[in-house]
Amino acid sequence: MSALTPHSREWYAALAARTGGYVHPWRQTLAGPSGEALFDALLEPLLTPDTRVLEAGCGHGVDAARFAPRVAHWTGYDFTPASLVRAQRDVPGATFVEWDSSSAPIPAGLRGPFDLIVSRRGPTSVIPHLRTLAAPGARVLGVHAGGEAVAARIAGRLALAGLEVATGWSVRVRGHLPTFQDARLHTEFNGGTLTEAEWAARVTADGLPFMEERYVWLARLP
């Protein structure tokens, strides 16, 4: 994993191949609410029995399993076929479609319009397609790894689509990796290396400290 850019398309493909989905293969603890928790809190009130949802980068269907029973219909897309097979097995009432939104046209299986488009660390390449996929007044909610750089990229893509971020939040929270194996995996998946000597020099009573950073954003179609 050290040769791959963290959170890139190739990085997520390698992660899915290794774990069977978009699941981090290390344990960690966080000292406070994360950007992922903020995403959940914002998502909850947007889910109604009439809502048609599209999830960009659905992976193996974790959010579909949690939220699909609460909406009219949940459709997810991803570019990793093995993840989609698992998602369809685990959430048979949802629809899952293979699509690489960075390079391929919208497939016939993604029949909109959608009232809510969500992305938990999924591809921002869905943004140029929003006006085709989204219903009038639809909301778009995302959470992505990173801070100012990813916020600027999302704002730029929205601007090209004639849209803008209604509200954005940068969330940084201290975390700890409890064992050397967890810390080694975390470091390797984020493009670095960690020796036992480095672990011993930096470890605390709670484990190896790190900082998790997420950018959460909300937009609305006209």
C-alpha positions as CSV (number, residue, x, y, z in Angstrom):
1,M,0.0,0.0,0.0
2,S,3.0,2.4,0.5
3,A,3.2,2.9,-3.3
4,L,-0.4,4.1,-3.5
5,T,-1.7,7.6,-2.8
6,P,-3.8,7.4,0.4
7,H,-7.6,7.6,-0.3
8,S,-7.0,7.5,-4.1
9,R,-9.1,5.4,-6.4
10,E,-6.3,2.8,-6.5
11,W,-6.0,2.9,-2.7
12,Y,-9.6,2.1,-2.2
13,A,-9.5,-0.7,-4.8
14,A,-6.5,-2.3,-2.9
15,L,-8.4,-1.9,0.4
16,A,-11.5,-3.6,-1.0
17,A,-9.4,-6.4,-2.4
18,R,-7.7,-7.0,0.9
19,T,-10.7,-6.6,3.3
20,G,-13.7,-7.4,1.1
21,G,-15.0,-3.8,1.3
22,Y,-14.0,-0.3,2.4
23,V,-13.0,-1.4,5.9
24,H,-9.8,-0.3,7.6
25,P,-7.9,-3.4,8.7
26,W,-6.7,-1.7,12.0
27,R,-8.3,-0.9,15.3
28,Q,-8.4,2.7,16.5
29,T,-10.0,4.8,19.2
30,L,-11.0,8.5,18.8
31,A,-11.1,11.1,21.6
32,G,-14.2,12.8,20.4
33,P,-17.0,12.9,17.8
34,S,-15.6,12.5,14.3
35,G,-16.5,13.9,10.9
36,E,-18.2,10.5,10.2
37,A,-20.4,11.1,13.2
38,L,-21.3,14.6,11.9
39,F,-22.2,13.1,8.5
40,D,-24.5,10.6,10.2
41,A,-26.2,13.4,12.3
42,L,-26.8,15.4,9.1
43,L,-28.0,12.4,7.2
44,E,-30.6,11.2,9.7
45,P,-33.2,14.0,9.2
46,L,-32.9,13.8,5.4
47,L,-34.1,10.2,5.3
48,T,-37.9,9.9,4.8
49,P,-40.2,7.2,3.4
50,D,-40.4,9.3,0.2
51,T,-36.7,9.8,-0.3
52,R,-34.9,8.3,-3.3
53,V,-31.2,8.0,-2.4
54,L,-28.1,7.5,-4.6
55,E,-24.9,6.6,-2.8
56,A,-21.7,7.4,-4.6
57,G,-19.0,4.8,-3.7
58,C,-21.3,2.4,-1.8
59,G,-18.6,-0.2,-1.3
60,H,-20.0,-3.4,0.2
61,G,-23.2,-1.7,1.3
62,V,-22.6,-0.7,5.0
63,D,-24.7,2.5,4.8
64,A,-27.3,0.8,2.6
65,A,-27.8,-1.8,5.2
66,R,-28.2,0.8,7.9
67,F,-30.4,3.3,6.1
68,A,-32.2,1.7,3.1
69,P,-35.2,0.4,5.1
70,R,-36.0,4.0,6.0
71,V,-36.3,5.5,2.5
72,A,-38.4,4.9,-0.7
73,H,-35.4,3.3,-2.4
74,W,-31.6,3.2,-2.0
75,T,-29.4,2.9,-5.0
76,G,-25.6,2.6,-4.7
77,Y,-22.8,2.5,-7.3
78,D,-19.2,1.5,-7.0
79,F,-16.4,0.5,-9.4
80,T,-15.4,-2.7,-7.5
81,P,-17.5,-5.6,-8.6
82,A,-16.7,-7.9,-5.7
83,S,-18.0,-5.2,-3.2
84,L,-21.2,-4.9,-5.2
85,V,-21.8,-8.6,-5.1
86,R,-21.5,-8.5,-1.3
87,A,-23.7,-5.4,-1.0
88,Q,-26.5,-7.0,-3.1
89,R,-26.3,-10.2,-1.0
90,D,-26.6,-8.3,2.3
91,V,-29.1,-5.7,1.2
92,P,-31.4,-7.4,-1.4
93,G,-34.0,-4.6,-1.3
94,A,-31.5,-2.0,-2.6
95,T,-30.1,-1.6,-6.1
96,F,-26.4,-1.7,-6.8
97,V,-24.7,-0.7,-10.1
98,E,-21.2,-1.0,-11.3
99,W,-20.0,2.4,-12.5
100,D,-16.7,4.4,-12.6
101,S,-18.0,7.9,-12.5
102,S,-14.6,9.3,-13.3
103,S,-14.5,8.0,-16.8
104,A,-17.7,6.2,-17.9
105,P,-21.1,7.6,-18.9
106,I,-24.0,7.1,-16.6
107,P,-25.2,3.5,-16.9
108,A,-28.8,2.6,-17.6
109,G,-29.2,1.1,-14.1
110,L,-28.9,4.4,-12.4
111,R,-32.4,5.7,-13.1
112,G,-33.0,9.0,-11.4
113,P,-34.0,11.4,-10.4
114,F,-32.7,11.1,-6.9
115,D,-33.8,13.4,-4.0
116,L,-30.6,12.8,-1.9
117,I,-27.1,11.9,-3.1
118,V,-24.7,10.8,-0.4
119,S,-21.0,9.9,-0.4
120,R,-19.1,8.5,2.5
121,R,-15.4,8.8,1.4
122,G,-16.7,8.0,-2.1
123,P,-15.7,9.6,-5.5
124,T,-16.1,13.3,-6.0
125,S,-16.4,12.5,-9.7
126,V,-20.1,12.2,-9.2
127,I,-20.3,16.0,-9.0
128,P,-20.3,16.7,-12.8
129,H,-23.2,14.3,-13.1
130,L,-25.4,15.9,-10.4
131,R,-27.6,17.9,-12.7
132,T,-28.5,14.8,-14.6
133,L,-29.0,12.5,-11.7
134,A,-30.6,14.8,-9.1
135,A,-34.2,15.9,-8.8
136,P,-34.9,19.6,-8.5
137,G,-34.1,20.7,-4.9
138,A,-32.1,17.6,-4.2
139,R,-29.5,17.6,-1.4
140,V,-26.0,16.3,-1.7
141,L,-24.1,15.3,1.4
142,G,-20.6,14.0,1.6
143,V,-17.7,13.2,4.0
144,H,-14.2,12.8,2.7
145,A,-10.8,12.2,4.2
146,G,-8.7,15.3,4.3
147,G,-9.0,19.0,5.0
148,E,-8.4,22.2,3.0
149,A,-7.2,20.4,-0.2
150,V,-10.2,18.2,-0.5
151,A,-12.5,21.1,0.4
152,A,-11.0,23.1,-2.4
153,R,-11.3,20.2,-4.9
154,I,-15.0,19.7,-4.1
155,A,-15.7,23.5,-4.3
156,G,-14.0,23.6,-7.7
157,R,-15.9,20.7,-9.1
158,L,-19.2,22.1,-7.8
159,A,-18.4,25.5,-9.4
160,L,-17.8,23.8,-12.7
161,A,-21.3,22.2,-12.4
162,G,-22.8,25.6,-11.5
163,L,-23.3,24.7,-7.9
164,E,-21.7,25.6,-4.6
165,V,-21.3,24.2,-1.0
166,A,-24.1,25.4,1.2
167,T,-22.2,24.5,4.3
168,G,-18.9,22.8,5.0
169,W,-17.2,21.6,8.1
170,S,-13.6,20.5,8.7
171,V,-13.4,18.1,11.6
172,R,-10.1,17.0,13.2
173,V,-10.0,14.6,16.1
174,R,-7.2,13.0,18.0
175,G,-7.1,9.2,17.8
176,H,-4.9,6.3,19.0
177,L,-3.8,3.0,17.5
178,P,-3.6,0.5,20.4
179,T,-1.0,-2.0,19.2
180,F,2.1,-2.0,17.0
181,Q,0.3,-4.1,14.4
182,D,-2.6,-1.5,14.2
183,A,-0.1,1.3,13.9
184,R,2.0,-0.4,11.3
185,L,-1.1,-1.1,9.1
186,H,-2.4,2.4,9.5
187,T,1.0,3.9,8.6
188,E,1.4,1.6,5.6
189,F,-2.1,2.3,4.3
190,N,-1.3,6.0,4.6
191,G,1.9,5.8,2.5
192,G,4.6,5.4,5.2
193,T,6.5,2.9,7.2
194,L,6.8,2.3,11.0
195,T,9.6,0.4,12.8
196,E,9.2,-1.1,16.3
197,A,11.8,1.4,17.5
198,E,9.7,4.3,16.2
199,W,6.7,2.8,17.8
200,A,8.5,2.5,21.1
201,A,9.6,6.1,21.0
202,R,6.2,7.5,20.2
203,V,3.7,5.2,21.9
204,T,1.6,6.5,24.9
205,A,-0.5,4.6,27.4
206,D,-3.4,4.8,24.9
207,G,-1.4,3.7,21.9
208,L,0.2,5.6,19.0
209,P,-1.4,9.0,18.6
210,F,-2.6,10.3,15.2
211,M,-5.0,12.9,13.9
212,E,-8.1,12.0,11.9
213,E,-9.3,14.7,9.5
214,R,-12.5,14.8,7.6
215,Y,-14.3,17.4,5.4
216,V,-18.1,17.3,5.6
217,W,-20.2,19.2,3.1
218,L,-23.8,19.9,2.1
219,A,-25.1,21.3,-1.2
220,R,-28.5,21.7,-2.8
221,L,-29.6,21.6,-6.4
222,P,-31.8,24.5,-7.6
